[in-house]
Amino acid sequence: MFRKFLLPALAGIGVLFAIFVVVKGSKPTPVAPAAGAPSTPPVRKEFIQRIAGTGMVEANSQNIAVAANVPGVIAAVYVKVGDAMKAGTPLFKLDDRTLAATLLAEQASLKQASEKLARLEAAPRPEEVPPAEALVREAQANYSDAKNQLDSAESLGDARAISREEVTRRRFAVQATESKLVNAQATLALLKAGTWKPDIEVARADVDFAKSQVQSTQTAIDLLTVKAPVDGSVLQMNARVGEYAQAGPLATPLILFGDVDRLRVRVDVDENEARRIKPHAMAVAMMRGDPDKQTALHFEYIEPFITPKKSLTGDSTERVDTRVLQVIYSFDRKGFPVYVGQQVDVFISEDFLEDGQPAAKSAAPATNAAGAL
């Protein structure tokens, strides 16, 4: 009797539960409230005909990804986020101990080469001339004495007064002393003539080579100190003491730097709308989430190259294969509190220029007899 009623009861409960789940799941999911009011074009005659685009705020100098010239370990960081500085101000420095030791050795070699050149250029020393002159006088005296003894021997009328061997010895003594006199005179003349010019040129070449080594090492040391490329501020800091800094472009720059006294906005305009863009057309930027905050834009230039779209808005209907024309505007950041890297909505007038004058209408394309372009 118990089983007879239990099974139908359980089946009925299962059916009721299934009905409940189906009814519960069929209710539409409530739409989440928007994080902010969507941007709408200005209600002005200038923007009746308009082009809309997404803009990315960037520094007036563009966002500069500061990198190290050579790889190395960061030894010191001199700035922090938000610091404003002039061009050439040191930002951070890599370890330079090895190069500093090399520089000391090369500076010593340069000093040695310079001293050698100076010694050769200053030759002869004033103290070296008198001894050489004294040697000449001594050689002259020895030669005169030997010549006098030979003359005395040869002037004797009696051959038995002196032997032939003695005369020959005195004759050889004259030749020896004459050679010493010539040698002493040549040595004095060489001394007074100074250093041979080719020797000085070789010494100068050694000095120039040593200087080039010192300059090369000094340049390598200077490259280890990374400096501000332009006047601007530190927007992002990823350089820390003790970390290894790689050279070249990085996915995350060591320091992001830029001039933020005046900002720019890089607007992506769909390639299908590119033909409607006019230079110096009136444009406004609106802050996302707060469309009441807006600012007029000043046209800077158009980059005449259609690029793949990289700045995505997150809209589910947005195409990721779109190519865009990038138009660059600038604006005064006062009264429009945005940050570098922030997205804004931009509306560009098709009919009016920045000075409020109507834009020239482009002529309609000519058609052939059949009406085709």
NORSULSUL-V877419 format. One line per field, one symbol per residue. ss: DSSP state (2 for helix, 1 for strand, 0 for the rest). Layout:
# NORSULSUL-V877419
ss: ???
This chain:
# NORSULSUL-V877419
ss: 0222222222222222222222222000000000001000000022200111111111100001110100011111100000011000011111002222222222222222222222222200022222222222222222222222222222200022200222222222222222222222222222222000222222222222222222222222222011100001111110000001101000000011110000111111112222220000111111101111111111111111111100000000000000111111111000000000001111111111100001000000000000000
